Amino acid sequence: MIRPFQLGDIFLIQRLGSQATKLNIIQSLLQPQSASWASLTAVVPWNDARVATYVLNQQGHGLVGNGFLQVQKRPGRPEAEIVRLAPGLDTPRGHPAIWEKLLAHYHAEATHQQIARIYVDVPDQPLPVHTFSHVGFRTYTRQTIWRLNAFDASVPSGQSSAEIRPQGPLDEWPLQQLYARTVPEAVQLAEGMQAGQGDPLVKPPILEWWLPGVVDRFVMERRGEIVGAVQIVQGPRGYWLQPWADLYDPNPQVIHTLLRHALHVIWRRAITQPIYVGVCEYHGGLGAILSDYGFAPFTDRAKMVKPVVQWVREAALDALPALEHARRVAPAHFTIPAPRSVRLRPQEIACAGAWRNGSLRHQAARVPTPRVAE
């Protein structure tokens, strides 16, 4: 039995929360929260960041026992993200059947919540990736998280470039063009931005940030053209940097300039938390550049998505009833009935022969020929 979270389930959430697998790496690194606290946000109606929790309570089954799923809708977007699943597949009570039942149930719920896509980033390991693939998720890119510890970091030499300035409202269209040039079409399609077929109110990730944290955005402009951008997200437990540039350019000057500027901004805030950077598989040699600044690989993730089929209701107009034409008469064969057979007596037969011979024609008017019907 799977149902939404109720207050009576809080002890179950507390017990399984320590065994849960966190499936939103950015949130778990920058602003982690316990599973029980996240489940209580659903009872606050005005909280846009509330987390929906679905509880599986099944006894007497050999494989499937208790578990829960937590999912969070992205504010202002027809998208949701899986936050947590319990128990984890690496725990004694964890099993893929528990995850598959919970994910299938939420997919059915998402069809009634105007959700177009469900996202998740899972550890890049065969078992969790295959479990999500069994219920319709597909991997659209892989990502390596690089980390720079505050104690291992050194202030980069040089000053911030004059080519970098804060992002403004007029930069939206050039940034969309930068996103279209530097992100593969398959990833754009997975993020709902391919060929303008998505929701016009949904912006690409280069323009919008829907996760917790304070966001600062900067663009790099050269000869009147925006050639790069960087997002700096500050959370209670760390920083997240996301550079945007043509990482296949043989001259890496743009990405170096963006990284130095971002690190200068963070150092001015008296950094004490680690800094994280997500490097996708289409980011070329960004990992090698990060290693020059002291970053090291931290974890590998697989970013997956599942489209949700939408129910569409269309108004049907009642047309005026049309006058029906008279139906044509179906042709049918008509057979003239045969006359009834008459049997003559011998005397009548003799009279008929005499009639033909002409001997009795002159008596025809006076003597009628009697007939007996059979």
Protein Blocks (a to p, Z undefined) as FASTA:
>chain_A
ZZdddfklmmmmmmmmmmpccfbfklmmmmgcdfklmmmmmmpmklmkbccddddddehi
aklccddddddddehiacdcdfbdcddfkbmkbcfklmmmmmmmmmmmmmmnopabdcdd
ddddfklmmmmmmnopacfbdcddddddfklpccdedjddfkbccddfklmmmmmmmmmm
mpcfklmmmnopgghlacfkbccfklpcfbgcddddddddeehiafbdcdddddfkbccd
dddddfkbfblklmmmmmmmmmmmmmmnopabdcdddddfklojmmmmmmmnopacfbdc
ddddddddddddddddddddddddddddddddddddddddddddfklmmmmmmmmnopmm
mmmmmmccddddZZ
